[in-house]
Amino acid sequence: MELIDKDLQSVQEVRTLIKEAKQAQKELATFSQQQIDRIVQAISEATYDNRERLAKMASEETGFGLWQDKILKNSFASKTVYNYIKEMRTVGVVNEDPINKVTEIAVPVGVIAGLVPSTNPTSTVIYKSLISLKAANSIVFSPHPNALKSIIETVEIIQQAAENAGAPKGCVSVMTIPTMEGTHELMTHTDTNLILATGGNAMVRAAYSSGTPAIGVGPGNGPAYIEKSAHVPTAVKQIMDSKTFDNGTICASEQSIIAEKANKQMIKDELIRQGAYILNKEEADKLAKFILRPNGTMNPQIVGHSVQHIAELAGLNIPENRRLIVAEESRVGPQYPYSREKLAPIIALYTVENWEEACDLSIEILKGEGAGHTMIIHTENKDVIREFGLRKPVSRLLVNTPGSLGGIGATTNLVPALTLGCGAVGGSSTSDNIAPENLFNLRRVAYGTTELADLRKAEGQDLINECSEQNSQNNKDELINSLVAEVLARLQ
């Protein structure tokens, strides 16, 4: 029986895909803005029309989240993102400044490697395809093995729509034999020009250490502070809507609630009223041991699952009508799972005296995990908002809105995106919500406006002015010294 080396097959497949993608991108680079826009529109319409089918496929294949919510994510990726980018100038001359005599020309980065997580498989493929092609790039996807079928199906829909609209074959493609070796080849290949990395910590770190320019997203671990001036029922509703959306699989979703002693009981009562289950100490300890594995990583069995499913696995008895698990916590650190990112309907509840303590605690939580990503504050106090905005190590401070939907730009006016940069503090190359502007370079055509003689003349005039000012100051000093001497002589 002939043995087949899957790793070698995967590497060879990647090399073939990259070769095709490079050739396709060369052709895309010659397209007009109108040609590019026609392709992007076709992809948007095709994926929007298939949003429900793809959502059900992803949910069934991965077991993560709720297909109803995945429809909204697919709709967001296909329609909301498209509506934002459709009028952008991303090809050829994108800006002309006749006064300063500078012209800016968009230059595609080339072949993009798109890493796709299992938590948001179909929506991520739609979104990354749209922003990549809008900037005249080709993209090769590395799918998470647990979502392979739904990712391949999404890519095939995009390929058909793009080619029907005039796109070259190979501008969007996907590995069908996903292995670590194949993904490594994709990220390190000399013809891969940029990596769009969405996934776990290890994968994002691998992208940044590959030697290829990368835009990566670190973990989210956003605290949600309910300040004493907030309208508690609304704040709790937004937090619960966000944290339970698709069973908590969006990385911008809230991971902890920070309450003040003055409103803590009101918050707890409202949480219970709206469907949360607050664990007692024994239950919290039991669940903590289940969600954190011995090696310090989160148990993947909790990811994207319902409260009841998690409770059954952990041996807890939680009523069927509860949709969020709340654990009271006071500690922060890698060994305390409730203080970390939990891509599930589980959230911590901290208590502080005032906004100053909340400020310090949120910084401590974010420095433990999630620095550079997102934080949420519910308040009517603009001074507190300003203080948090000035001090928090995040790229997004969301005010009075759900974290998961606000962070991606669905309930805020942030750039609609499913890749959220975390900035330098979070180990990312940008703090932007990633859009087509992040996927092309600018070539600047600059006309001469000054001659060397003019620069020398200006420098000479500066020296004359400096000398004049110095002489003037010296004269003033001499006059003052003379007057002081005269006064002292008369006193003697």
Secondary structure, 3 states (H helix, E strand, C coil): CCCCCHHHHHHHHHHHHHHHHHHHHHHHCCCCHHHHHHHHHHHHHHHHHCHHHHHHHHHHHHCCCCHHHHHHHHHHHHHHHHHHHCCCCCCEEEEEECCCCEEEEEEECCEEEEECCCCCHHHHHHHHHHHHHHCCCEEEEECCHHHHHHHHHHHHHHHHHHHHCCCCCCCEEECCCCCHHHHHHHHHCCCCCEEEECCCHHHHHHHHCCCCCEEECCCCCEEEEECCCCCHHHHHHHHHHHHHHHHHCCCCCEEEEEEECCCHHHHHHHHHHCCEEECCHHHHHHHHHHHECCCCCECHHHCCCCHHHHHHHHCCCCCCCCCEEEEECCCCCCCCHHHCCCCCCEEEEEEECCHHHHHHHHHHHHHHCCCEEEEEEECCCHHHHHHHHHHCCEEEEEECCCHHHHHCCCCCCCCCCCCECCCHHHCCCCCCECCHHHHEEEEEEECCCCCHHHHHHHHHHHHHHHHHHHHHHHHHHHHHHHHHHHHHHHHC
